[in-house]
Amino acid sequence: MSARRRLHLNAFLMEAGHHEAAWRLPDSNPRADFDLRHWIELARLAENAKFDSLFLADGPALIGTGEFRPPGQLEPLTLLTALSQATSRIGLIATVSSTYNEPYNLARRLASVDHVSGGRAGWNIVTSAGADEAANFGLDDRPGHAERYARADEFLKVAKALWDSWETEAVLADRATGRYADPARLHRLGHQGRYFKVAGPLNVERPPQGYPLLVQAGSSEDGKDFAARHAEAIFTAHTTYERAAAFYADIKARTRAAGRDPDGVIVLPGIVPYIGSTEEEARALARQFDELRVPEYGLRQLAAVFETEPSVFALDDPLPDFILARPKLEGSQSRSDLIIDLAVREQLTVRQIISRLGGGRGHFEFVGTPEQIADTIIAWFEGGAADGFNIMAPALPSGLAAFVEHVLPILRGKGLFREEYESTTLRGHYGLPVPANQFHG
Ligand SMILES: Cc1cc2nc3c(=O)[nH]c(=O)nc-3n(C[C@H](O)[C@H](O)[C@H](O)COP(=O)(O)O)c2cc1C
């Protein structure tokens, strides 16, 4: 009998919390972003709870103007390297842009994180949807949506070949003969493509995991096709079970059609849990966050998603018609669709929309007791909508600590989440194999 299917949990960490006003809470550390002790505390909290992994988001630009929310952050691979020395088992995933990096340098940085962490590195491959990022790399505007994914596709092919360019058996370290490595097992790529020309081999030995775990987070048509070809774990955002289940079935079908095992792709929707010992207490907690929001910030975020100006919105009106008409955007396609669907489905005004996006930018928000949150997680997991979840605590560390203390025991009680780590690598936690080396017959 096959082992019981287990939940995968990733701790999505973000400064003082995912709620845009979390830094204003009385017990929050408003300068958490640049405080390594804060991140070590979060990493250890997630590791002690036996989470599969933790995740650091990133974008190579200031987030907004910085006026109403902490806009900066430590560079994620640098921070992951520090966290790898403060932990020993938890997987370490970070976002790095495929649009504003080059394969050779990124392949060796990720390989190095995998080596120094003992096989715990993961890469969330994003194509960077924001116009402000392009301006930091000599561009007047970002490359088009399809173009970014085409570049990402070639980027992945080159990165995988670079990680494979050192066969595991290449190193001889033979003092007697003086031969350190077998040159026949170090492979030049001689890659010449549309976007990259890369000789290789890489100057870092093959990572312990073969490749860092490959994660992807774009849910558009281009995004899903890219994920079907390359992703091993998928981060996604959905506001209802039905949307999540439809996405899940679609991505598994595309993966199968791409000639890959659908079980080899782990789908993780995000959930923002507001936990209370009673429903009323949980609602009061959610209200506390909501009352700390600055609407101007929410309007700016909304305008950024729809590539327009905040002035087009009237707080007590629905979204303007030109937005409801779903203009083709070159930025974040699935997120804009999600917001329009939510607004239309629930007949929301702009004021209500920015309140709903304040906690998780469109991820599923749940306000309730630990039992209710556990039931919802189990319903999505057993109902074909998720293989696990991105836990996005509205405030950190308190929200993650509450989830660990009150919800995890329920999930463990039902045998759905590990008591102890059974593996030492990120791939091991996700039940995924070390990929074969394309150069090693
Ligand atoms: C859980 C999650 C995490 C994400 N993290 C990042 C990130 O760190 N940096 C980033 O630029 N985009 C991030 N994104 C956004 C995606 O990369 C992508 O831009 C967005 O989902 C739209 O993609 P699409 O145009 O293919 O639909 C994230 C999305 C999700 C669901």
The ligand as a Tripos MOL2 file, in Angstrom:
@<TRIPOS>MOLECULE
LIG
   31    33     1     0     0
SMALL
NO_CHARGES

@<TRIPOS>ATOM
      1 C1          3.5550   32.6630   -3.8620 C.3       1 LIG1
      2 C2          4.0320   33.5990   -4.9300 C.ar      1 LIG1
      3 C3          5.2600   34.2000   -4.7560 C.ar      1 LIG1
      4 C4          5.7220   35.1060   -5.7040 C.ar      1 LIG1
      5 N1          6.9340   35.6790   -5.5050 N.ar      1 LIG1
      6 C5          7.3780   36.5750   -6.3910 C.ar      1 LIG1
      7 C6          8.6160   37.2090   -6.1770 C.ar      1 LIG1
      8 O1          9.3150   36.9280   -5.2120 O.2       1 LIG1
      9 N2          9.0310   38.1260   -7.0810 N.ar      1 LIG1
     10 C7          8.2800   38.4400   -8.2010 C.ar      1 LIG1
     11 O2          8.7150   39.2690   -8.9980 O.2       1 LIG1
     12 N3          7.0890   37.8340   -8.4380 N.ar      1 LIG1
     13 C8          6.6300   36.9380   -7.5450 C.ar      1 LIG1
     14 N4          5.4270   36.3480   -7.7640 N.ar      1 LIG1
     15 C9          4.6300   36.7830   -8.9390 C.3       1 LIG1
     16 C10         4.8820   35.8660  -10.1080 C.3       1 LIG1
     17 O3          6.2070   35.7450  -10.3590 O.3       1 LIG1
     18 C11         4.2130   36.3770  -11.3420 C.3       1 LIG1
     19 O4          4.6860   37.6240  -11.6980 O.3       1 LIG1
     20 C12         2.7810   36.5110  -11.1860 C.3       1 LIG1
     21 O5          2.3030   35.3510  -10.5990 O.3       1 LIG1
     22 C13         2.1440   36.7240  -12.5120 C.3       1 LIG1
     23 O6          2.5880   35.7760  -13.3990 O.3       1 LIG1
     24 P1          1.8350   35.5500  -14.7560 P.3       1 LIG1
     25 O7          1.9390   36.8230  -15.5280 O.co2     1 LIG1
     26 O8          2.5180   34.4050  -15.4070 O.co2     1 LIG1
     27 O9          0.4370   35.2450  -14.3990 O.co2     1 LIG1
     28 C14         4.9390   35.4250   -6.8450 C.ar      1 LIG1
     29 C15         3.7020   34.8040   -7.0380 C.ar      1 LIG1
     30 C16         3.2490   33.8920   -6.0920 C.ar      1 LIG1
     31 C17         1.9370   33.2170   -6.3210 C.3       1 LIG1
@<TRIPOS>BOND
     1     1     2 1
     2     2     3 ar
     3     2    30 ar
     4     3     4 ar
     5     4     5 ar
     6     4    28 ar
     7     5     6 ar
     8     6     7 ar
     9     6    13 1
    10     7     8 2
    11     7     9 ar
    12     9    10 ar
    13    10    11 2
    14    10    12 ar
    15    12    13 ar
    16    13    14 ar
    17    14    15 1
    18    14    28 ar
    19    15    16 1
    20    16    17 1
    21    16    18 1
    22    18    19 1
    23    18    20 1
    24    20    21 1
    25    20    22 1
    26    22    23 1
    27    23    24 1
    28    24    25 2
    29    24    26 1
    30    24    27 1
    31    28    29 ar
    32    29    30 ar
    33    30    31 1
@<TRIPOS>SUBSTRUCTURE
     1 LIG1         1 GROUP 0 **** ****
